């Protein structure tokens, strides 16, 4: 059982690293020329944000937030994706249930 969890964790980490190649940087003055991104891009950018943040500290060509977004729906998607990537409330609720037993 423990080996399965480790393998699944490694697979998820590798998948996130491979897919984080979609993180990009667009300079602000060029953002008006690019088609705005919406909810689904916000979810994706939120999901890869922890890794994008680390990479953005080392590389100036990577950003963690798209300035060429459409506003509220992108922000909501970004928040939703970020909460999914860092665990949200599911881990807290499972700890509470274990504590009651």
C-alpha positions in Angstrom: 0.0 0.0 0.0 2.8 2.4 0.9 4.6 1.7 -2.4 1.4 2.5 -4.4 1.1 5.9 -2.7 4.8 6.7 -3.4 4.5 5.7 -7.0 1.3 7.7 -7.5 2.9 10.7 -5.9 6.0 10.4 -8.1 3.8 10.1 -11.2 1.8 13.2 -10.2 5.0 15.2 -9.6 6.5 14.1 -12.9 3.2 14.9 -14.7 3.1 18.4 -13.2 6.7 19.0 -14.1 6.2 18.0 -17.7 2.9 19.9 -18.0 4.3 23.0 -16.4 6.2 23.7 -19.6 3.0 25.6 -20.5 3.9 28.4 -18.1 4.9 31.5 -20.0 5.7 35.1 -19.7 4.1 37.8 -21.8 5.3 41.4 -21.3 2.6 43.8 -20.3 2.8 46.0 -23.3 2.1 43.0 -25.6 -0.8 41.6 -23.5 -3.4 43.8 -25.3 -2.5 42.1 -28.6 -3.1 38.6 -27.3 -6.5 36.9 -27.1 -7.7 37.0 -23.5 -7.8 33.7 -21.5 -10.7 32.7 -19.3 -11.8 30.2 -16.7 -10.1 27.1 -17.9 -6.7 28.8 -18.4 -7.2 30.2 -14.9 -7.8 26.7 -13.5 -4.7 25.4 -15.3 -2.5 28.3 -14.2 -3.7 27.9 -10.6 -2.9 24.2 -10.7 0.7 24.7 -11.9 1.2 27.9 -9.8 3.3 26.3 -7.0 5.8 24.9 -9.5 5.6 28.0 -11.7 6.4 30.1 -8.6 9.6 28.1 -7.9 10.7 28.3 -11.5 9.9 32.0 -11.7 12.4 32.6 -8.9 15.1 31.1 -11.0 14.0 32.2 -14.5 12.7 35.6 -15.6 10.9 34.1 -18.6 8.2 32.3 -16.5 5.2 34.0 -14.8 2.7 32.7 -12.4 -0.3 34.8 -13.5 -1.6 35.7 -17.0 -2.0 39.5 -17.3 -4.0 38.9 -20.5 -6.9 37.4 -18.7 -10.6 38.3 -19.0 -11.1 39.2 -15.3 -13.4 37.6 -12.9 -13.7 34.2 -14.5 -10.0 33.8 -14.9 -9.5 34.8 -11.2 -12.1 32.3 -10.1 -10.5 29.6 -12.1 -7.0 30.5 -10.8 -8.3 30.3 -7.2 -10.0 27.0 -7.9 -6.9 25.5 -9.5 -4.7 26.7 -6.8 -6.9 25.3 -4.1 -6.9 21.9 -6.0 -3.1 21.9 -6.3 -2.5 22.6 -2.6 -5.1 20.3 -1.3 -8.1 22.6 -0.6 -10.2 21.6 2.4 -10.2 17.8 1.8 -7.2 17.1 3.9 -8.5 19.1 6.8 -11.9 17.3 6.7 -10.2 13.9 6.7 -8.0 14.8 9.7 -11.1 16.0 11.6 -12.9 12.7 10.9 -9.9 10.7 12.1 -9.7 12.8 15.2 -13.3 12.0 16.2 -12.6 8.2 16.2 
